[in-house]
Each structure stands twice: as C-alpha cells, then as structure tokens.
Amino acid sequence: MRLAMKFACAGAIVMLAGCSLFSKDKSHNAPAALVEFKTTLAVHPAWSSSIGKAGEFNFSPAVAGDSVFVAAADGSIMRTAAASGHQEWRIQAGMPLTAGVGSDGSTVAVAGEKGAILAFDGDGKLRWKAQASSEILTAPAVGAGVVVVRSVDNKIVAYDASTGVKRWTVVRTIPPLTLRNAPGMTADGNMVYVALPGGHLLALLANSGAARWEIAVGEPRGATELERIADISGAPVVIGGDVCAVSFQGRVGCFDTSNGNARWTKKLSSSVGVGVDERFVFAADEHGIVSAFARDNGSSAWSSKLLENRGLSAPVSFGRAVAVGDAQGYIHFLSREDGSMLARVATDGSPLVAAPVVAGSNVIFQTRSGAVLAYSAE
C-alpha cells in the first residue's frame, strides 16, 4: 500500500510537470498556436496500422533489424516490416500490459500487470514468463542473451533470454518522490545503460550485472522533495563512444561509455528523452522549448519556442529534420540546422507522448489511441 501511494503521488507530479503548473502565472501555459509557414520538406505517409490504446501507460515502438515491434495496454503485440508496414504477426499476451516493447529481433519482451514479464521468440510464440517484485513501467532491454527489467521498487533484474532463468539482480534506493514516466534502459553490445529515479545513469555488464560506472545526470537540489526531483527522462541514447541523457530539473549531457566521464553537460529540465545524431543532441524541455547542442562539446546550436507548452514527445533526428510529436496529435518537422519549421502533419488527434523511432528511411510514431504511423521525407 505504501508503494502504491508513493507512486500515485509521483503520477500526480508528472501531471503537474506536463501542464507546467509549477508556474504561478497560468496565462503563460497556453499551447503555442500553430502558425502558418511555408512547407519546405515533403513528408509522405509510408504506411499505417493500429495496435490498441496505451491507456495510462507509455508504449513506444521498438526497432530490431528490419522489423518494428509495438504493444498496447490490452495485451496486443505486433511485429511489422519497417519498410512496408506488412504485418508479420499479431498476438495476444493474455493479460493487460504496462510496458514494452524490448527486442533484439529474436526475443520480444513486454511487462504485464502486477509485474509479470513475458518473453516471446521472433515468431511471436511464448518462450517464458517470470515475475518481478513490483510493477514494471519501463520497457525491457534485450541484448547479449538477457532480458533486463527495472521495476518501480528500483530493482534491476536480468533473465536468460532463452530460458527465463534469473541471471542477476541489482538494487538501488528509491528517492522519496519520483516521476511516473519510467526512466528507460538501453542495451548496447555487452552493456545495459539504466536511467534511474534520482538522476543517476548506471552502466552494467549485461552478462553479470557488474557496474562499470554510475554517474549523476541530474543532482537533486532544493528545499523540498518536490524541488529535489531529478529523475532521468526517457531512455539514454548510445552513439559512437557516447551515451547521452537528460533529466527533469537537472541537466542534459553526453558521457564517455567506457568510464562515465562527462563529455559535456548543460542545465536543462525535461520529462522526455533526447534525440541524438552524429552532430547534434536534441532536447525538448518541460516548457516545450526544443534545443540543439553540438554533440562533441555541448555548444548551443539553436533553440526554438515554436512549440512552447504543446506537450512534446522526445525528439528524433530524421534526415535534415528533427521530428517531434505533441499532445494534440501533430508531428512537427524542424530543421536540424536552425530549428525553423519545415513541415507538419496531423495524426488521429490523440497525444503523441511515446518516443518516436527511425527505421531505414521512415520515422515511426505511436499515438496514445494506438495508431502506428510511418512517414518518409524527400
């Protein structure tokens, strides 16, 4: 009961942050109007499908090889060809889901109600089930022969991807208050990078759970527990020798994957993750201001207020654009060079809170109502 109360409170904090109600001047919280502009990027629908509603949870598409994996709160799981949208299979987990999907192409993992963990093979056949110690809100990370989950009691557990046998457990202390937007995890090679409540980023060896390093992305500050929330938002992004992340009421930055040393950090508060490419790191702050930083040294490239207070998703680099969804169901394509508006498309009108992904020549979004939409650009 205590845990349920704690995270009910944390859920309320997410709502406050998303609506910018920390501000005393409510007149400044209205979403920025969608002003007219000259479209300079031709964006075309590549394909679409439907998976089911997300409910109160956050389901983001996952890309592995040539496939896209999606899931919904009603237990639906689907594998789709990334290029064509052809449905390769669709299954029912047999229970409501709270998080997913994680996949390396041969193993597909989701989290079910009351901390259930379900792993399927690449053809959608159930391989094994396991039970976590509490609810899971973070999509499992799959790689190096393990399925790694983090439950809301801050236990990180790895299971053998083939058998479901528990391989290792890592436990971290839970801060007094946390966001309910579930810090993410990223598997890369033999490493798993785990974003934690409290603002820490943890690098674990996938085969043993041994910590290679742990660093603070957001350091809790302030007189009250509310002011001291500094959870990492979204999933860390690994590119080259960098792992980049952002925290709420904290910082955005990139860190050396080998030792956790900071390449650079900048003060920024975000409740969604970062987008990264070879040149830039993109972040949408809690007020909807989208900024680009040079990936090598963190210098500011540009900052745009065009989408202020529109409840943005994490941004993603897509060709010459940065794509980001909003709470009214629009997808915006900003110039990755200067932040100007290049194009805009409307979806089904439901919030686009899930992190988008790029698969080949398509960018893929999943709406709160369950539409899975792929777009290409010229």
ZADREN-418308 format. One record per residue (C-alpha): residue number from 1; residue in three letters; x, y, z. Coordinates in Angstrom, 2 decimals. Layout:
BEGIN
(r NUM; 'Ala'; (X; Y; Z)),
...
This chain:
BEGIN
(r 1; 'Met'; (0.00; 0.00; 0.00)),
(r 2; 'Arg'; (2.84; 2.40; 0.81)),
(r 3; 'Leu'; (4.40; 1.79; -2.59)),
(r 4; 'Ala'; (1.10; 2.32; -4.36)),
(r 5; 'Met'; (0.58; 5.59; -2.51)),
(r 6; 'Lys'; (4.09; 6.75; -3.29)),
(r 7; 'Phe'; (3.70; 6.21; -7.00)),
(r 8; 'Ala'; (0.21; 7.61; -7.07)),
(r 9; 'Cys'; (1.78; 10.77; -5.71)),
(r 10; 'Ala'; (4.58; 10.52; -8.27)),
(r 11; 'Gly'; (1.99; 10.20; -11.01)),
(r 12; 'Ala'; (0.42; 13.45; -9.87)),
(r 13; 'Ile'; (3.81; 15.12; -10.14)),
(r 14; 'Val'; (4.10; 14.03; -13.77)),
(r 15; 'Met'; (0.75; 15.66; -14.47)),
(r 16; 'Leu'; (1.87; 18.87; -12.82)),
(r 17; 'Ala'; (5.10; 18.93; -14.77)),
(r 18; 'Gly'; (3.41; 18.19; -18.08)),
(r 19; 'Cys'; (0.90; 21.00; -17.61)),
(r 20; 'Ser'; (3.57; 23.44; -16.38)),
(r 21; 'Leu'; (1.54; 24.06; -13.23)),
(r 22; 'Phe'; (4.70; 24.70; -11.28)),
(r 23; 'Ser'; (4.36; 28.20; -12.74)),
(r 24; 'Lys'; (2.21; 30.67; -10.82)),
(r 25; 'Asp'; (1.21; 32.56; -13.98)),
(r 26; 'Lys'; (-1.31; 30.29; -15.71)),
(r 27; 'Ser'; (-1.64; 32.72; -18.66)),
(r 28; 'His'; (1.78; 31.62; -19.89)),
(r 29; 'Asn'; (0.82; 27.95; -20.05)),
(r 30; 'Ala'; (-1.39; 28.01; -23.15)),
(r 31; 'Pro'; (-0.03; 25.86; -26.00)),
(r 32; 'Ala'; (1.68; 27.87; -28.72)),
(r 33; 'Ala'; (-0.59; 28.49; -31.69)),
(r 34; 'Leu'; (0.14; 26.59; -34.89)),
(r 35; 'Val'; (1.11; 29.48; -37.13)),
(r 36; 'Glu'; (1.18; 29.17; -40.89)),
(r 37; 'Phe'; (4.51; 28.64; -42.60)),
(r 38; 'Lys'; (5.89; 27.65; -46.00)),
(r 39; 'Thr'; (6.39; 23.89; -46.14)),
(r 40; 'Thr'; (9.90; 23.14; -47.37)),
(r 41; 'Leu'; (10.08; 19.41; -46.61)),
(r 42; 'Ala'; (7.84; 16.95; -48.44)),
(r 43; 'Val'; (6.60; 14.44; -45.86)),
(r 44; 'His'; (4.57; 11.44; -47.08)),
(r 45; 'Pro'; (2.70; 8.67; -45.25)),
(r 46; 'Ala'; (4.66; 5.45; -45.80)),
(r 47; 'Trp'; (2.24; 3.10; -44.02)),
(r 48; 'Ser'; (-0.06; 2.89; -41.03)),
(r 49; 'Ser'; (-1.51; 0.25; -38.73)),
(r 50; 'Ser'; (-3.32; 0.05; -35.40)),
(r 51; 'Ile'; (-2.30; -1.74; -32.22)),
(r 52; 'Gly'; (-4.68; -0.54; -29.48)),
(r 53; 'Lys'; (-4.76; 2.16; -26.84)),
(r 54; 'Ala'; (-1.93; 2.84; -24.41)),
(r 55; 'Gly'; (-4.24; 3.66; -21.51)),
(r 56; 'Glu'; (-2.34; 5.23; -18.62)),
(r 57; 'Phe'; (0.95; 3.70; -19.77)),
(r 58; 'Asn'; (3.60; 4.68; -22.29)),
(r 59; 'Phe'; (4.24; 2.26; -25.16)),
(r 60; 'Ser'; (6.93; 3.18; -27.68)),
(r 61; 'Pro'; (7.80; 1.36; -30.90)),
(r 62; 'Ala'; (10.98; -0.72; -30.89)),
(r 63; 'Val'; (13.14; -1.38; -33.95)),
(r 64; 'Ala'; (15.25; -4.50; -34.41)),
(r 65; 'Gly'; (16.70; -5.34; -37.80)),
(r 66; 'Asp'; (14.07; -4.78; -40.47)),
(r 67; 'Ser'; (11.13; -5.01; -38.07)),
(r 68; 'Val'; (9.13; -2.70; -35.82)),
(r 69; 'Phe'; (7.56; -4.08; -32.64)),
(r 70; 'Val'; (4.62; -2.39; -30.90)),
(r 71; 'Ala'; (2.33; -3.23; -27.99)),
(r 72; 'Ala'; (-0.78; -1.89; -26.26)),
(r 73; 'Ala'; (-2.37; -1.91; -22.82)),
(r 74; 'Asp'; (-4.93; -4.56; -23.82)),
(r 75; 'Gly'; (-2.14; -7.13; -24.35)),
(r 76; 'Ser'; (-1.78; -6.79; -28.13)),
(r 77; 'Ile'; (1.74; -7.23; -29.54)),
(r 78; 'Met'; (2.63; -6.86; -33.21)),
(r 79; 'Arg'; (5.65; -7.31; -35.46)),
(r 80; 'Thr'; (5.64; -5.26; -38.66)),
(r 81; 'Ala'; (8.04; -4.88; -41.57)),
(r 82; 'Ala'; (9.68; -1.48; -41.07)),
(r 83; 'Ala'; (9.83; -0.61; -44.77)),
(r 84; 'Ser'; (6.38; -1.69; -45.95)),
(r 85; 'Gly'; (4.23; -1.92; -42.83)),
(r 86; 'His'; (3.36; -5.53; -43.66)),
(r 87; 'Gln'; (2.12; -7.28; -40.51)),
(r 88; 'Glu'; (4.36; -10.28; -39.85)),
(r 89; 'Trp'; (2.37; -11.40; -36.82)),
(r 90; 'Arg'; (0.00; -10.16; -34.16)),
(r 91; 'Ile'; (-0.57; -11.94; -30.86)),
(r 92; 'Gln'; (-2.35; -11.51; -27.55)),
(r 93; 'Ala'; (-0.29; -11.65; -24.36)),
(r 94; 'Gly'; (-3.30; -12.94; -22.42)),
(r 95; 'Met'; (-3.14; -10.13; -19.86)),
(r 96; 'Pro'; (-3.05; -6.32; -19.76)),
(r 97; 'Leu'; (0.40; -4.83; -20.37)),
(r 98; 'Thr'; (2.17; -1.98; -18.57)),
(r 99; 'Ala'; (5.39; -1.61; -20.60)),
(r 100; 'Gly'; (7.09; -2.67; -23.79)),
(r 101; 'Val'; (8.41; -3.49; -26.24)),
(r 102; 'Gly'; (12.02; -4.60; -25.92)),
(r 103; 'Ser'; (13.51; -6.73; -28.69)),
(r 104; 'Asp'; (16.70; -7.75; -30.43)),
(r 105; 'Gly'; (14.72; -9.41; -33.23)),
(r 106; 'Ser'; (14.91; -12.94; -31.84)),
(r 107; 'Thr'; (13.46; -12.22; -28.40)),
(r 108; 'Val'; (10.47; -9.94; -27.78)),
(r 109; 'Ala'; (9.79; -8.89; -24.18)),
(r 110; 'Val'; (6.95; -6.98; -22.53)),
(r 111; 'Ala'; (5.75; -6.31; -18.99)),
(r 112; 'Gly'; (2.30; -7.39; -17.85)),
(r 113; 'Glu'; (0.10; -6.40; -14.94)),
(r 114; 'Lys'; (1.39; -6.89; -11.39)),
(r 115; 'Gly'; (4.99; -7.23; -12.53)),
(r 116; 'Ala'; (4.62; -10.14; -14.93)),
(r 117; 'Ile'; (7.37; -10.49; -17.55)),
(r 118; 'Leu'; (6.66; -12.26; -20.83)),
(r 119; 'Ala'; (9.21; -13.22; -23.46)),
(r 120; 'Phe'; (8.34; -14.41; -26.97)),
(r 121; 'Asp'; (10.51; -15.71; -29.78)),
(r 122; 'Gly'; (10.90; -13.92; -33.09)),
(r 123; 'Asp'; (7.81; -15.68; -34.44)),
(r 124; 'Gly'; (5.60; -14.49; -31.58)),
(r 125; 'Lys'; (5.48; -17.79; -29.67)),
(r 126; 'Leu'; (5.62; -17.55; -25.88)),
(r 127; 'Arg'; (9.02; -18.62; -24.64)),
(r 128; 'Trp'; (8.76; -18.00; -20.89)),
(r 129; 'Lys'; (7.11; -16.00; -18.10)),
(r 130; 'Ala'; (8.66; -14.57; -14.94)),
(r 131; 'Gln'; (7.52; -12.46; -12.00)),
(r 132; 'Ala'; (9.11; -9.19; -10.90)),
(r 133; 'Ser'; (8.93; -7.89; -7.34)),
(r 134; 'Ser'; (6.63; -4.96; -8.29)),
(r 135; 'Glu'; (5.02; -3.16; -11.21)),
(r 136; 'Ile'; (7.12; -2.51; -14.32)),
(r 137; 'Leu'; (6.70; 0.76; -16.23)),
(r 138; 'Thr'; (9.96; 0.70; -18.21)),
(r 139; 'Ala'; (10.24; -1.25; -21.46)),
(r 140; 'Pro'; (12.57; -4.26; -21.03)),
(r 141; 'Ala'; (16.04; -4.04; -22.55)),
(r 142; 'Val'; (17.01; -7.06; -24.65)),
(r 143; 'Gly'; (20.54; -7.91; -25.75)),
(r 144; 'Ala'; (23.61; -10.04; -25.13)),
(r 145; 'Gly'; (21.42; -13.03; -24.34)),
(r 146; 'Val'; (19.47; -11.41; -21.50)),
(r 147; 'Val'; (16.19; -9.61; -20.86)),
(r 148; 'Val'; (16.66; -6.82; -18.32)),
(r 149; 'Val'; (13.76; -5.23; -16.45)),
(r 150; 'Arg'; (13.53; -2.44; -13.90)),
(r 151; 'Ser'; (10.54; -2.46; -11.55)),
(r 152; 'Val'; (9.20; 0.55; -9.68)),
(r 153; 'Asp'; (10.89; -0.57; -6.45)),
(r 154; 'Asn'; (14.17; 0.14; -8.34)),
(r 155; 'Lys'; (15.25; -3.48; -8.70)),
(r 156; 'Ile'; (17.06; -4.25; -11.96)),
(r 157; 'Val'; (16.90; -7.92; -12.85)),
(r 158; 'Ala'; (18.28; -9.86; -15.81)),
(r 159; 'Tyr'; (16.76; -13.09; -17.12)),
(r 160; 'Asp'; (18.27; -15.52; -19.59)),
(r 161; 'Ala'; (16.64; -14.66; -22.92)),
(r 162; 'Ser'; (16.24; -18.33; -23.90)),
(r 163; 'Thr'; (15.13; -19.92; -20.62)),
(r 164; 'Gly'; (13.89; -17.14; -18.34)),
(r 165; 'Val'; (16.30; -18.20; -15.58)),
(r 166; 'Lys'; (17.25; -15.25; -13.38)),
(r 167; 'Arg'; (20.87; -14.29; -14.04)),
(r 168; 'Trp'; (21.49; -11.33; -11.72)),
(r 169; 'Thr'; (19.86; -8.60; -9.61)),
(r 170; 'Val'; (20.94; -5.03; -8.84)),
(r 171; 'Val'; (19.10; -2.91; -6.28)),
(r 172; 'Arg'; (19.14; 0.86; -5.93)),
(r 173; 'Thr'; (17.48; 3.09; -3.29)),
(r 174; 'Ile'; (14.20; 4.77; -4.25)),
(r 175; 'Pro'; (14.07; 8.57; -3.81)),
(r 176; 'Pro'; (11.19; 9.91; -1.65)),
(r 177; 'Leu'; (9.39; 11.24; -4.76)),
(r 178; 'Thr'; (9.80; 10.20; -8.38)),
(r 179; 'Leu'; (8.18; 10.85; -11.72)),
(r 180; 'Arg'; (5.91; 8.13; -13.07)),
(r 181; 'Asn'; (7.26; 8.43; -16.60)),
(r 182; 'Ala'; (9.60; 5.46; -16.11)),
(r 183; 'Pro'; (13.27; 6.18; -16.86)),
(r 184; 'Gly'; (14.35; 3.92; -19.71)),
(r 185; 'Met'; (17.10; 1.40; -20.41)),
(r 186; 'Thr'; (19.25; 0.81; -23.47)),
(r 187; 'Ala'; (21.13; -2.37; -24.37)),
(r 188; 'Asp'; (24.26; -1.89; -26.46)),
(r 189; 'Gly'; (26.74; -4.70; -27.04)),
(r 190; 'Asn'; (27.53; -6.24; -23.67)),
(r 191; 'Met'; (26.35; -3.17; -21.78)),
(r 192; 'Val'; (23.00; -2.08; -20.40)),
(r 193; 'Tyr'; (22.60; 1.62; -19.63)),
(r 194; 'Val'; (19.93; 2.14; -16.98)),
(r 195; 'Ala'; (18.33; 5.52; -16.29)),
(r 196; 'Leu'; (17.29; 5.77; -12.65)),
(r 197; 'Pro'; (14.98; 7.85; -10.48)),
(r 198; 'Gly'; (17.07; 10.38; -8.61)),
(r 199; 'Gly'; (19.01; 11.37; -11.73)),
(r 200; 'His'; (21.64; 8.64; -11.89)),
(r 201; 'Leu'; (22.78; 6.79; -15.02)),
(r 202; 'Leu'; (24.11; 3.30; -14.41)),
(r 203; 'Ala'; (26.23; 1.21; -16.80)),
(r 204; 'Leu'; (26.01; -2.54; -16.14)),
(r 205; 'Leu'; (27.70; -5.51; -17.78)),
(r 206; 'Ala'; (24.87; -7.49; -19.37)),
(r 207; 'Asn'; (26.38; -10.89; -18.62)),
(r 208; 'Ser'; (26.99; -10.32; -14.89)),
(r 209; 'Gly'; (25.24; -7.16; -13.69)),
(r 210; 'Ala'; (28.55; -5.73; -12.51)),
(r 211; 'Ala'; (28.55; -1.94; -12.51)),
(r 212; 'Arg'; (31.13; -0.40; -14.81)),
(r 213; 'Trp'; (30.23; 3.09; -13.62)),
(r 214; 'Glu'; (27.42; 5.21; -12.16)),
(r 215; 'Ile'; (27.14; 8.97; -12.59)),
(r 216; 'Ala'; (24.67; 11.75; -11.77)),
(r 217; 'Val'; (22.97; 13.36; -14.75)),
(r 218; 'Gly'; (20.58; 15.33; -12.55)),
(r 219; 'Glu'; (21.59; 16.14; -9.00)),
(r 220; 'Pro'; (18.65; 16.72; -6.58)),
(r 221; 'Arg'; (18.62; 20.30; -5.30)),
(r 222; 'Gly'; (16.14; 22.47; -3.43)),
(r 223; 'Ala'; (14.48; 22.77; -0.05)),
(r 224; 'Thr'; (11.52; 20.44; -0.68)),
(r 225; 'Glu'; (11.23; 16.91; -2.02)),
(r 226; 'Leu'; (9.24; 18.30; -4.96)),
(r 227; 'Glu'; (12.09; 20.65; -5.86)),
(r 228; 'Arg'; (14.59; 17.80; -5.50)),
(r 229; 'Ile'; (13.05; 15.51; -8.11)),
(r 230; 'Ala'; (15.79; 14.96; -10.71)),
(r 231; 'Asp'; (14.81; 11.72; -12.46)),
(r 232; 'Ile'; (16.35; 10.88; -15.81)),
(r 233; 'Ser'; (13.73; 11.15; -18.54)),
(r 234; 'Gly'; (13.30; 8.71; -21.40)),
(r 235; 'Ala'; (15.92; 6.20; -22.46)),
(r 236; 'Pro'; (19.62; 7.02; -22.76)),
(r 237; 'Val'; (20.92; 7.07; -26.33)),
(r 238; 'Val'; (24.22; 5.42; -27.27)),
(r 239; 'Ile'; (26.11; 6.65; -30.31)),
(r 240; 'Gly'; (29.78; 6.06; -31.04)),
(r 241; 'Gly'; (31.59; 6.27; -27.71)),
(r 242; 'Asp'; (28.94; 8.48; -26.13)),
(r 243; 'Val'; (25.82; 7.83; -24.09)),
(r 244; 'Cys'; (23.55; 10.89; -23.90)),
(r 245; 'Ala'; (20.70; 11.56; -21.48)),
(r 246; 'Val'; (18.57; 14.28; -19.91)),
(r 247; 'Ser'; (16.92; 14.66; -16.51)),
(r 248; 'Phe'; (13.97; 16.51; -15.02)),
(r 249; 'Gln'; (15.08; 19.62; -13.12)),
(r 250; 'Gly'; (18.66; 18.69; -13.95)),
(r 251; 'Arg'; (20.94; 18.52; -16.95)),
(r 252; 'Val'; (21.36; 17.27; -20.49)),
(r 253; 'Gly'; (24.70; 15.85; -21.49)),
(r 254; 'Cys'; (26.84; 13.18; -23.11)),
(r 255; 'Phe'; (29.16; 10.83; -21.24)),
(r 256; 'Asp'; (32.02; 8.51; -22.16)),
(r 257; 'Thr'; (30.64; 4.97; -22.43)),
(r 258; 'Ser'; (33.88; 3.47; -21.11)),
(r 259; 'Asn'; (34.11; 5.33; -17.80)),
(r 260; 'Gly'; (31.10; 7.67; -17.43)),
(r 261; 'Asn'; (33.21; 10.83; -17.59)),
(r 262; 'Ala'; (31.21; 13.81; -18.80)),
(r 263; 'Arg'; (31.96; 15.00; -22.32)),
(r 264; 'Trp'; (29.76; 17.97; -21.51)),
(r 265; 'Thr'; (26.60; 18.89; -19.59)),
(r 266; 'Lys'; (24.15; 21.78; -19.77)),
(r 267; 'Lys'; (21.42; 22.82; -17.36)),
(r 268; 'Leu'; (18.02; 21.72; -18.69)),
(r 269; 'Ser'; (14.81; 20.20; -17.37)),
(r 270; 'Ser'; (12.90; 17.68; -19.46)),
(r 271; 'Ser'; (10.33; 14.97; -18.82)),
(r 272; 'Val'; (11.05; 13.24; -22.16)),
(r 273; 'Gly'; (14.25; 11.79; -23.60)),
(r 274; 'Val'; (16.84; 13.13; -26.02)),
(r 275; 'Gly'; (17.38; 12.67; -29.75)),
(r 276; 'Val'; (20.95; 12.23; -30.97)),
(r 277; 'Asp'; (22.76; 12.07; -34.31)),
(r 278; 'Glu'; (26.37; 12.39; -35.45)),
(r 279; 'Arg'; (26.39; 16.17; -34.99)),
(r 280; 'Phe'; (23.71; 17.16; -32.51)),
(r 281; 'Val'; (21.86; 16.32; -29.32)),
(r 282; 'Phe'; (18.21; 17.47; -29.35)),
(r 283; 'Ala'; (16.10; 18.02; -26.25)),
(r 284; 'Ala'; (12.59; 19.35; -25.57)),
(r 285; 'Asp'; (12.41; 20.95; -22.15)),
(r 286; 'Glu'; (9.42; 20.90; -19.79)),
(r 287; 'His'; (8.06; 24.07; -21.42)),
(r 288; 'Gly'; (8.22; 22.72; -24.96)),
(r 289; 'Ile'; (11.32; 24.66; -25.99)),
(r 290; 'Val'; (13.34; 22.50; -28.39)),
(r 291; 'Ser'; (17.11; 22.96; -28.33)),
(r 292; 'Ala'; (20.04; 21.55; -30.26)),
(r 293; 'Phe'; (23.53; 21.13; -28.82)),
(r 294; 'Ala'; (26.75; 20.18; -30.59)),
(r 295; 'Arg'; (27.38; 16.54; -29.70)),
(r 296; 'Asp'; (31.15; 16.95; -29.39)),
(r 297; 'Asn'; (31.25; 19.87; -26.94)),
(r 298; 'Gly'; (27.68; 20.81; -25.96)),
(r 299; 'Ser'; (27.76; 24.28; -27.51)),
(r 300; 'Ser'; (24.30; 25.66; -28.28)),
(r 301; 'Ala'; (23.33; 25.34; -31.95)),
(r 302; 'Trp'; (19.79; 26.75; -31.72)),
(r 303; 'Ser'; (16.69; 26.96; -29.56)),
(r 304; 'Ser'; (13.07; 27.15; -30.75)),
(r 305; 'Lys'; (9.94; 28.32; -28.91)),
(r 306; 'Leu'; (7.63; 27.48; -31.81)),
(r 307; 'Leu'; (6.14; 24.53; -29.90)),
(r 308; 'Glu'; (6.07; 26.00; -26.41)),
(r 309; 'Asn'; (3.70; 24.27; -23.96)),
(r 310; 'Arg'; (2.47; 21.79; -26.59)),
(r 311; 'Gly'; (3.32; 18.69; -24.52)),
(r 312; 'Leu'; (6.10; 17.33; -26.72)),
(r 313; 'Ser'; (7.44; 13.82; -27.16)),
(r 314; 'Ala'; (11.14; 13.10; -27.25)),
(r 315; 'Pro'; (12.64; 14.45; -30.49)),
(r 316; 'Val'; (14.30; 12.24; -33.08)),
(r 317; 'Ser'; (16.79; 13.14; -35.82)),
(r 318; 'Phe'; (15.35; 12.31; -39.23)),
(r 319; 'Gly'; (17.33; 13.29; -42.33)),
(r 320; 'Arg'; (17.58; 17.08; -42.41)),
(r 321; 'Ala'; (14.80; 17.37; -39.86)),
(r 322; 'Val'; (14.10; 16.84; -36.17)),
(r 323; 'Ala'; (10.71; 15.16; -35.74)),
(r 324; 'Val'; (8.67; 15.61; -32.57)),
(r 325; 'Gly'; (5.05; 14.86; -31.66)),
(r 326; 'Asp'; (2.73; 16.88; -29.46)),
(r 327; 'Ala'; (-0.23; 16.38; -27.13)),
(r 328; 'Gln'; (-2.75; 17.39; -29.82)),
(r 329; 'Gly'; (-1.64; 14.71; -32.26)),
(r 330; 'Tyr'; (0.55; 16.78; -34.57)),
(r 331; 'Ile'; (4.00; 15.78; -35.77)),
(r 332; 'His'; (6.37; 18.69; -36.37)),
(r 333; 'Phe'; (9.49; 18.59; -38.52)),
(r 334; 'Leu'; (12.04; 21.23; -37.52)),
(r 335; 'Ser'; (15.25; 21.97; -39.35)),
(r 336; 'Arg'; (18.11; 20.20; -37.62)),
(r 337; 'Glu'; (20.37; 23.09; -38.63)),
(r 338; 'Asp'; (18.46; 26.09; -37.28)),
(r 339; 'Gly'; (15.16; 24.90; -35.71)),
(r 340; 'Ser'; (12.89; 26.52; -38.29)),
(r 341; 'Met'; (9.63; 24.73; -39.16)),
(r 342; 'Leu'; (9.90; 22.58; -42.28)),
(r 343; 'Ala'; (6.68; 20.56; -42.24)),
(r 344; 'Arg'; (3.76; 19.45; -40.08)),
(r 345; 'Val'; (1.33; 16.52; -40.29)),
(r 346; 'Ala'; (-1.82; 15.76; -38.31)),
(r 347; 'Thr'; (-2.48; 12.27; -36.96)),
(r 348; 'Asp'; (-5.53; 10.94; -35.10)),
(r 349; 'Gly'; (-5.70; 13.82; -32.63)),
(r 350; 'Ser'; (-4.57; 11.81; -29.62)),
(r 351; 'Pro'; (-1.36; 12.67; -27.74)),
(r 352; 'Leu'; (1.98; 11.63; -29.19)),
(r 353; 'Val'; (3.86; 11.02; -25.96)),
(r 354; 'Ala'; (5.77; 7.86; -26.93)),
(r 355; 'Ala'; (9.31; 8.31; -28.17)),
(r 356; 'Pro'; (9.43; 8.03; -31.98)),
(r 357; 'Val'; (11.95; 5.80; -33.76)),
(r 358; 'Val'; (13.68; 5.83; -37.13)),
(r 359; 'Ala'; (13.75; 2.63; -39.16)),
(r 360; 'Gly'; (15.52; 2.86; -42.50)),
(r 361; 'Ser'; (14.00; 5.75; -44.44)),
(r 362; 'Asn'; (10.92; 6.03; -42.21)),
(r 363; 'Val'; (10.18; 7.77; -38.92)),
(r 364; 'Ile'; (7.58; 5.93; -36.84)),
(r 365; 'Phe'; (5.22; 7.32; -34.22)),
(r 366; 'Gln'; (2.70; 5.56; -31.98)),
(r 367; 'Thr'; (-0.26; 7.62; -30.77)),
(r 368; 'Arg'; (-1.97; 7.30; -27.41)),
(r 369; 'Ser'; (-5.02; 5.89; -29.23)),
(r 370; 'Gly'; (-2.92; 3.17; -30.82)),
(r 371; 'Ala'; (-2.24; 4.32; -34.38)),
(r 372; 'Val'; (1.21; 3.29; -35.63)),
(r 373; 'Leu'; (2.26; 5.74; -38.34)),
(r 374; 'Ala'; (5.31; 5.71; -40.59)),
(r 375; 'Tyr'; (6.39; 8.72; -42.64)),
(r 376; 'Ser'; (9.07; 9.26; -45.25)),
(r 377; 'Ala'; (10.54; 12.57; -46.36)),
(r 378; 'Glu'; (12.19; 13.87; -49.52)),
